[in-house]
């Protein structure tokens, strides 16, 4: 019995140790659970996501493309049809009113030429109405002097030239120069044959009479056109600031100041060019009159008018006028033609290197190639008027390139 009690004592001690350890582990686990209680986090404790960080989340709309156009075919077709219709209407309007557009362009051209005079008078403290009246008086005075002085002389000399033209032709045919050409190419026989053929055909006579009648009609139409252009010029000149301000208001407010700056620069350069070209053409006509008088040629006023009018055409006008007068001077002898050519073309060199740069210094400098292309294009579109307006249009285009396109490219 004693041995059994001794063997049970270690076993009971072992169970007590195991029980104590289990109790200790259970107490420790209970303590840990008490410390780690589950708590629902507050909304602001959640981790921020890319969507909740953005204040306003608006999905980007894909750019308009073929899918969007196809998705609205009715609207797209209507807009395309409307655009084509408007383009066709503009084309028909322009094609049926070409003469009106020519009058408007001519009036704008003259208005821009007179506007520097009005602006100069305004800078002296006078109202614009006074400046417009002064410009109109100057214009009417120039036209009156031209009509009262040059027109009678031109009519008289033209009539005299027409009367002596047969004699001039006969003298030219009897000259040694023509005889040499006739001996080589038999020119007299060809001319006589063609003249007889023309006179014998009654259709040519009818055509000639119709041409004379058409010339009279053309003179009346030119007079009416001049009257319309003068009236439009007066209206444009009087209301030019109002027209500009109305056009500026069509642009967004943020760009009106820039638009006004560009507009004033373009119109200013064009106006100074027109004034300068008028002065140069006037000097050209005066020098041509002096050269014709020194050369001993008749019809000095008529020839000077041709030279002055041709000088309005940029680059080639003055040279062309000089060549025409030189060829006409050959009828009076090669010596007279040579004297005129020396005086006139020497003046053209002085004009090109001394006079024109000083007069045109406030206008836009235009490269020679662009000037030639502009004159050819303008002459092809609108004839003489297009050639006259070509350089101002090219000048305005260059201002836009230098003030808008080049700075934009520099900022990129």
C-alpha positions in Angstrom: 0.0 0.0 0.0 2.8 2.2 0.9 4.4 1.6 -2.5 1.1 2.4 -4.3 0.8 5.7 -2.4 4.3 6.7 -3.3 3.7 5.9 -7.0 0.4 8.0 -7.1 2.1 11.1 -5.6 4.2 12.0 -8.7 1.3 11.3 -10.9 -0.9 13.8 -9.0 1.8 16.4 -9.1 2.1 16.0 -12.9 -1.7 16.5 -13.3 -1.5 19.6 -11.1 1.3 21.1 -13.1 -0.6 20.5 -16.4 -3.7 22.0 -14.9 -1.8 25.0 -13.7 -0.3 25.5 -17.1 -3.7 25.2 -18.8 -5.2 27.7 -16.4 -2.3 30.1 -17.0 -2.6 29.8 -20.7 -6.4 30.4 -20.5 -6.0 33.5 -18.3 -3.3 34.9 -20.7 -5.6 34.3 -23.7 -8.5 36.0 -22.0 -6.3 39.0 -21.2 -5.2 39.2 -24.8 -8.7 39.1 -26.1 -9.7 41.8 -23.8 -7.0 44.1 -25.1 -7.8 43.4 -28.8 -11.4 44.4 -29.1 -13.0 44.7 -32.6 -14.0 48.3 -33.4 -15.7 49.5 -36.6 -13.4 52.2 -38.2 -14.8 55.7 -38.8 -15.4 56.8 -42.5 -12.4 59.2 -42.4 -10.1 56.3 -41.3 -10.5 54.4 -44.5 -7.5 54.6 -46.8 -7.9 57.2 -49.5 -8.5 55.9 -53.0 -7.7 57.8 -56.3 -11.4 58.4 -56.9 -12.1 59.8 -53.4 -9.0 62.1 -53.5 -10.4 64.0 -56.5 -12.9 66.7 -55.7 -14.9 66.4 -58.9 -14.6 63.3 -60.9 -15.9 63.9 -64.5 -15.1 61.3 -67.1 -13.4 62.9 -70.1 -15.4 63.0 -73.3 -13.7 61.4 -76.2 -12.8 63.9 -79.0 -15.2 64.2 -81.9 -14.3 61.8 -84.6 -15.7 59.6 -87.3 -17.7 57.6 -84.7 -19.5 60.7 -83.4 -20.2 62.0 -86.9 -21.6 58.7 -87.9 -23.7 58.5 -84.7 -25.5 61.7 -85.8 -25.9 61.4 -89.6 -28.9 63.6 -90.0 -27.3 66.6 -88.2 -24.0 66.1 -90.1 -25.7 65.8 -93.4 -27.8 69.0 -92.7 -24.7 71.0 -91.8 -22.8 69.8 -94.9 -25.7 70.7 -97.1 -26.1 74.1 -95.5 -22.4 74.8 -96.0 -22.5 73.8 -99.6 -25.6 76.0 -100.1 -24.0 79.0 -98.5 -20.9 78.6 -100.6 -22.9 78.3 -103.8 -25.0 81.4 -102.8 -21.8 83.4 -102.2 -20.4 82.3 -105.5 -23.5 83.3 -107.4 -23.7 86.6 -105.6 -20.1 87.5 -106.4 -20.2 86.3 -110.0 -23.4 88.3 -110.7 -22.1 91.5 -109.0 -18.5 91.7 -110.2 -18.8 95.3 -111.3 -20.2 96.3 -107.9 -17.3 94.6 -106.2 -14.8 96.4 -108.4 -16.4 99.8 -107.5 -16.2 98.9 -103.8 -12.6 97.9 -104.0 -11.7 101.0 -106.0 -13.5 103.2 -103.4 -11.7 101.4 -100.5 -8.4 101.9 -102.4 -8.9 105.6 -102.8 -10.3 105.9 -99.2 -7.1 104.4 -97.7 -5.1 106.8 -99.9 -7.0 109.9 -98.6 -7.2 108.7 -95.0 -3.6 109.7 -94.1 -4.4 113.3 -95.2 -7.5 113.3 -93.0 -5.6 111.8 -90.1 -2.9 114.5 -90.5 -5.5 117.3 -90.4 -7.0 115.7 -87.3 -3.6 115.7 -85.6 -3.7 119.5 -85.8 -6.8 119.5 -83.6 -9.5 119.7 -86.3 -12.6 117.5 -86.3 -12.7 114.6 -88.7 -15.4 116.3 -90.7 -13.1 119.2 -91.4 -10.4 116.7 -92.5 -12.8 114.9 -94.8 -13.9 118.2 -96.3 -10.3 119.2 -96.9 -9.5 115.9 -98.5 -12.5 116.2 -100.8 -11.6 119.7 -101.7 -8.1 118.6 -102.6 -9.4 115.7 -104.6 -11.9 117.9 -106.5 -9.2 120.5 -107.0 -6.9 118.0 -108.6 -9.6 116.6 -110.8 -10.7 120.1 -111.8 -7.1 121.2 -112.7 -6.7 118.0 -114.6 -9.9 118.4 -116.6 -9.5 122.2 -117.2 -5.8 122.1 -118.1 -4.9 118.7 -119.6 -8.1 117.5 -121.2 -8.4 120.3 -123.8 -4.7 120.0 -124.6 -5.0 116.2 -124.9 -8.1 116.4 -127.1 -6.5 119.0 -129.3 -3.3 117.1 -129.7 -5.1 113.8 -130.2 -7.2 115.3 -132.9 -4.2 116.9 -134.6 -2.3 113.6 -134.3 -5.2 111.7 -136.0 -5.2 114.3 -138.8 -1.5 114.1 -139.5 -1.3 110.3 -138.9 -1.6 109.5 -142.7 1.3 112.0 -143.4 3.4 110.4 -140.6 2.8 107.0 -142.0 3.6 108.1 -145.6 6.9 109.8 -144.4 7.8 106.6 -142.5 7.1 104.5 -145.5 9.3 106.8 -147.6 12.2 106.7 -145.0 15.4 104.8 -145.7 14.8 102.6 -142.7 11.5 101.3 -144.0 12.9 100.9 -147.5 15.6 98.7 -146.1 13.1 96.5 -144.3 10.8 96.4 -147.4 13.7 95.3 -149.6 14.4 92.4 -147.2 10.9 91.3 -146.3 8.5 92.9 -148.9 6.5 94.6 -146.1 4.8 97.1 -148.4 3.1 94.4 -150.5 1.8 92.6 -147.5 0.4 95.7 -145.9 -1.3 96.8 -149.1 -2.8 93.4 -149.6 -4.2 93.3 -146.1 -5.6 96.8 -146.2 -7.4 96.2 -149.5 -8.8 92.9 -148.2 -10.1 94.7 -145.1 -11.7 97.6 -147.0 -13.4 95.3 -149.5 -15.1 93.3 -146.8 -18.3 95.1 -145.7 -18.5 93.1 -142.5 -15.3 94.7 -141.3 -16.8 98.2 -141.9 -19.8 97.2 -139.9 -17.6 95.9 -137.2 -15.6 99.1 -137.2 -18.7 101.2 -136.9 -19.9 99.0 -134.1 -16.6 99.4 -132.4 -17.0 103.2 -132.6 -20.4 103.0 -131.1 -19.1 100.6 -128.4 -16.4 103.1 -127.6 -19.0 105.8 -127.0 -20.9 103.5 -124.7 -17.8 102.6 -122.9 -17.0 106.3 -122.3 -20.5 106.7 -120.8 -20.0 103.6 -118.6 -16.7 104.9 -117.4 -18.2 108.2 -116.5 -20.9 106.5 -114.5 -18.4 104.2 -112.8 -16.3 107.2 -111.8 -19.3 108.9 -110.3 -20.2 105.8 -108.3 -16.7 105.3 -107.0 -16.5 109.0 -105.9 -19.8 108.7 -104.0 -18.7 105.5 -102.3 -15.3 107.1 -101.5 -17.0 110.0 -99.7 -19.2 107.7 -97.6 -16.3 105.4 -96.8 -14.0 108.3 -95.9 -16.5 110.0 -93.6 -17.5 106.8 -91.8 -14.2 104.9 -91.8 -13.7 105.0 -87.9 -17.3 103.8 -87.4 -16.8 101.0 -89.9 -13.6 99.9 -88.2 -15.1 100.0 -84.7 -18.1 98.0 -85.9 -15.8 95.4 -87.4 -13.7 95.2 -84.3 -16.8 94.4 -82.2 -17.3 91.2 -84.3 -14.2 89.8 -82.7 -14.0 88.4 -79.1 -13.3 91.0 -76.5 -10.0 89.5 -75.5 -8.7 89.9 -79.1 -10.1 93.3 -80.1 -7.1 95.3 -79.0 -4.8 93.0 -81.1 -7.1 93.2 -84.0 -7.3 97.0 -83.9 -3.5 97.2 -83.8 -3.1 94.9 -86.8 -5.9 96.7 -88.7 -4.4 100.2 -88.1 -0.9 99.0 -89.1 -2.2 97.5 -92.3 -4.4 100.4 -93.3 -1.7 102.9 -92.4 1.0 101.1 -94.5 -1.4 100.8 -97.4 -2.5 104.5 -97.2 1.1 105.7 -97.1 2.0 103.5 -100.0 -0.9 105.0 -102.1 0.1 108.5 -101.2 3.7 107.8 -102.0 2.9 106.1 -105.3 0.8 109.1 -106.3 3.7 111.5 -105.6 6.1 109.3 -107.5 3.7 109.0 -110.5 3.2 112.8 -110.5 7.0 113.4 -110.6 7.3 110.8 -113.3 4.8 112.6 -115.5 6.5 116.0 -114.9 9.9 114.5 -115.8 8.4 112.9 -118.9 6.9 116.2 -120.0 10.3 117.9 -119.6 12.1 115.1 -121.5 9.6 115.2 -124.4 9.9 119.0 -124.6 13.8 118.8 -124.6 13.7 116.1 -127.3 11.6 118.4 -129.5 8.6 116.0 -129.7 5.0 117.1 -130.2 2.1 116.1 -127.9 4.1 116.6 -124.8 1.0 116.7 -122.5 -0.4 113.5 -124.0 2.8 111.6 -123.7 3.4 112.9 -120.1 -0.1 111.7 -119.2 0.8 108.2 -120.5 4.0 108.1 -118.5 2.3 109.4 -115.3 -0.5 106.9 -115.6 1.7 104.0 -116.3 3.9 104.9 -113.3 1.0 104.0 -111.0 1.6 100.3 -112.0 4.3 99.1 -109.6 7.7 97.9 -110.9 7.0 97.6 -114.6 4.7 100.6 -115.2 7.3 103.4 -115.5 9.6 101.3 -117.7 6.7 100.3 -119.9 5.6 103.9 -120.3 9.1 105.0 -121.2 9.4 102.3 -123.8 6.0 103.3 -125.4 7.0 106.9 -125.6 10.5 106.0 -127.0 8.9 103.9 -129.8 6.5 106.8 -130.6 9.4 109.2 -130.7 11.0 107.1 -133.4 8.5 108.5 -135.9 10.2 111.9 -135.3 13.7 110.5 -135.7 16.1 108.3 -133.8 17.9 111.3 -132.4 14.8 112.6 -130.6 14.0 109.1 -129.3 17.6 108.7 -128.0 17.5 112.1 -126.2 14.2 111.2 -124.5 15.3 107.7 -123.5 18.5 109.0 -121.9 16.8 111.7 -119.9 13.8 109.6 -118.8 15.6 106.3 -118.0 18.3 108.3 -116.1 15.6 109.8 -114.0 14.2 106.3 -113.3 17.5 105.3 -111.8 17.4 108.3 -109.5 13.8 107.6 -108.7 14.6 103.9 -107.8 17.6 104.6 -105.5 16.9 108.1 -104.1 13.3 109.3 -104.4 11.2 106.1 -103.9 13.1 105.0 -100.7 12.5 108.4 -99.1 8.9 108.6 -100.1 8.1 105.0 -99.3 9.9 104.7 -96.0 6.7 104.6 -94.0 5.2 101.8 -96.2 6.0 98.1 -95.9 9.2 96.9 -97.6 8.2 94.2 -100.1 10.6 91.8 -101.7 10.9 92.2 -105.5 9.8 88.6 -106.3 6.6 89.0 -104.2 5.9 92.3 -105.8 6.2 90.9 -109.4 4.0 87.9 -108.5 1.4 90.2 -106.9 1.3 92.5 -109.9 0.9 89.7 -112.3 -1.8 88.0 -110.2 -3.7 91.3 -109.7 -3.5 92.2 -113.4 -4.8 88.7 -114.3 -7.8 89.0 -111.9 -8.9 92.6 -112.2 -6.8 94.1 -115.0 -5.2 97.5 -114.4 -7.1 98.0 -111.1 -5.8 94.7 -109.9 -2.2 95.6 -110.8 -2.6 98.9 -108.9 -4.0 97.2 -105.8 -1.5 94.3 -105.9 1.2 95.9 -103.9 -1.0 97.2 -101.0 -2.6 93.7 -100.7 0.8 92.1 -100.6 1.9 94.7 -98.0 -1.1 93.8 -95.8 -0.3 90.1 -96.2 3.3 90.7 -95.1 2.1 92.6 -92.1 0.0 89.7 -91.0 2.8 87.2 -91.5 5.3 89.3 -89.5 2.9 90.3 -86.7 0.9 87.1 -86.3 2.4 84.0 -87.9 6.1 84.6 -87.1 5.5 85.4 -83.4 3.2 82.3 -83.1 5.9 80.1 -84.6 8.6 81.6 -82.3 6.4 80.7 -79.2 6.1 77.1 -80.2 
